[in-house]
């Protein structure tokens, strides 16, 4: 059987191990490839490439696309986790030993996430955004729109 260094992922075949290439060989290869031109692209191919590149630039989604995205999200479970799910996560993490190095990394990461006190302007914006909403006990911190009475 092959050692880990000789196998690649799930493949059973050994990796193809090539000898290192000398500087002289690298220079020869470099010179051999210099000045080579690719065959010119047809007008049709150039248009395809151009269209592909243009489509990568952000554009707001069309109404049709929005409907498709909306339908794709329908039926997905959102919101708070079930008690069973919470229990499973808890069980998976129980007994997990973390090294001092890992603890230190998590600590530093948490310190970077903590932000300073909010400015009055930010507080005002958040307050305005939450007006007309009530906090629902079942959603644990998430907010639900106030129901009309």
C-alpha positions as CSV (number, residue, x, y, z in Angstrom):
1,X,0.0,0.0,0.0
2,X,1.1,3.6,-0.6
3,X,1.9,6.1,2.1
4,X,-0.1,9.3,2.5
5,X,2.6,11.2,0.7
6,X,2.2,9.0,-2.4
7,X,-1.6,9.1,-2.6
8,X,-3.9,11.8,-3.7
9,X,-7.3,12.1,-1.9
10,X,-9.5,9.1,-2.7
11,X,-7.2,7.9,-5.6
12,X,-5.4,4.7,-5.1
13,X,-2.8,5.4,-7.7
14,X,0.4,7.0,-6.5
15,X,1.2,10.6,-7.4
16,X,3.4,11.1,-10.4
17,X,6.6,12.3,-8.7
18,X,8.8,14.3,-11.1
19,X,12.4,15.1,-10.6
20,X,13.2,18.8,-9.9
21,X,13.8,20.8,-13.1
22,X,17.3,22.5,-13.4
23,X,17.7,26.2,-14.0
24,X,19.2,25.4,-17.4
25,X,16.1,23.4,-18.4
26,X,13.8,26.2,-17.2
27,X,15.7,28.7,-19.4
28,X,15.4,26.5,-22.4
29,X,11.7,26.0,-21.9
30,X,11.2,29.7,-21.4
31,X,13.1,30.5,-24.6
32,X,11.1,27.9,-26.5
33,X,7.8,29.4,-25.5
34,X,8.7,33.1,-26.0
35,X,7.2,34.7,-29.0
36,X,4.6,32.0,-29.5
37,X,1.2,33.3,-30.6
38,X,-2.1,31.6,-30.0
39,X,-4.4,31.2,-33.0
40,X,-6.6,34.3,-33.3
41,X,-10.1,34.0,-31.8
42,X,-13.1,34.3,-34.1
43,X,-15.5,37.2,-33.8
44,X,-18.1,34.8,-32.3
45,X,-15.7,33.6,-29.6
46,X,-14.7,37.1,-28.7
47,X,-18.3,38.1,-28.3
48,X,-19.0,35.1,-26.1
49,X,-16.0,36.0,-23.9
50,X,-17.1,39.7,-23.8
51,X,-20.6,38.7,-22.8
52,X,-19.3,36.4,-20.1
53,X,-17.1,39.1,-18.6
54,X,-19.9,41.7,-18.7
55,X,-22.3,39.4,-17.0
56,X,-19.9,39.1,-14.0
57,X,-20.2,42.8,-13.2
58,X,-23.0,43.3,-10.6
59,X,-26.3,44.3,-11.8
60,X,-29.5,44.4,-9.8
61,X,-31.6,41.3,-10.2
62,X,-34.5,41.4,-12.6
63,X,-38.0,40.9,-11.3
64,X,-38.0,37.4,-12.9
65,X,-34.8,36.5,-11.2
66,X,-36.1,37.8,-7.8
67,X,-39.2,35.5,-8.2
68,X,-37.0,32.5,-9.0
69,X,-34.8,33.3,-5.9
70,X,-37.9,33.7,-3.8
71,X,-39.3,30.3,-5.0
72,X,-35.9,28.6,-4.3
73,X,-36.1,29.8,-0.7
74,X,-39.7,28.6,-0.1
75,X,-40.0,25.7,2.3
76,X,-36.5,26.2,3.8
77,X,-36.5,26.0,7.6
78,X,-35.6,29.4,9.0
79,X,-35.6,30.9,12.4
80,X,-34.9,29.4,15.8
81,X,-33.4,25.9,16.1
82,X,-35.5,23.1,17.5
83,X,-34.7,21.7,20.9
84,X,-33.6,18.5,19.3
85,X,-31.2,20.3,17.0
86,X,-29.7,22.3,20.0
87,X,-29.3,19.1,21.9
88,X,-27.5,17.4,19.0
89,X,-25.1,20.4,18.7
90,X,-24.5,20.3,22.5
91,X,-23.7,16.6,22.4
92,X,-21.3,17.0,19.5
93,X,-19.3,19.6,21.4
94,X,-19.4,17.9,24.9
95,X,-16.0,16.6,26.0
96,X,-14.2,18.4,23.2
97,X,-10.7,19.2,24.5
98,X,-9.2,22.4,23.0
99,X,-5.5,23.2,23.2
100,X,-4.3,26.3,24.8
101,X,-3.3,27.6,21.4
102,X,-6.9,27.1,20.1
103,X,-8.3,28.8,23.2
104,X,-6.0,31.8,22.7
105,X,-7.0,32.0,19.0
106,X,-10.7,31.9,19.8
107,X,-10.1,34.6,22.5
108,X,-8.3,36.9,20.1
109,X,-11.0,36.4,17.5
110,X,-13.7,37.2,20.0
111,X,-11.9,40.4,21.1
112,X,-11.7,41.5,17.5
113,X,-15.5,41.0,17.1
114,X,-16.3,43.1,20.1
115,X,-17.0,46.6,19.0
116,X,-16.9,49.8,21.0
117,X,-19.8,51.8,22.3
118,X,-22.3,52.8,19.6
119,X,-22.5,56.5,18.6
120,X,-25.7,58.4,19.3
121,X,-26.4,58.6,15.5
122,X,-26.2,54.8,15.2
123,X,-28.4,54.3,18.3
124,X,-31.0,56.7,16.8
125,X,-30.9,54.8,13.4
126,X,-31.4,51.4,15.2
127,X,-34.2,52.8,17.3
128,X,-36.0,54.2,14.2
129,X,-35.6,50.8,12.4
130,X,-37.2,48.9,15.3
131,X,-40.1,51.3,15.9
132,X,-43.5,49.5,15.4
133,X,-42.0,46.1,16.1
134,X,-42.4,43.9,19.2
135,X,-40.0,41.4,20.6
136,X,-41.4,38.0,20.4
137,X,-40.4,35.6,23.3
138,X,-40.4,32.6,21.0
139,X,-37.9,34.0,18.6
140,X,-35.3,34.7,21.3
141,X,-33.9,38.0,20.3
142,X,-35.3,38.1,16.7
143,X,-37.9,40.6,16.1
144,X,-41.4,40.1,14.6
145,X,-43.6,42.9,13.1
146,X,-46.3,44.2,15.5
147,X,-49.7,42.7,14.8
148,X,-52.5,45.1,14.0
149,X,-55.2,45.2,16.6
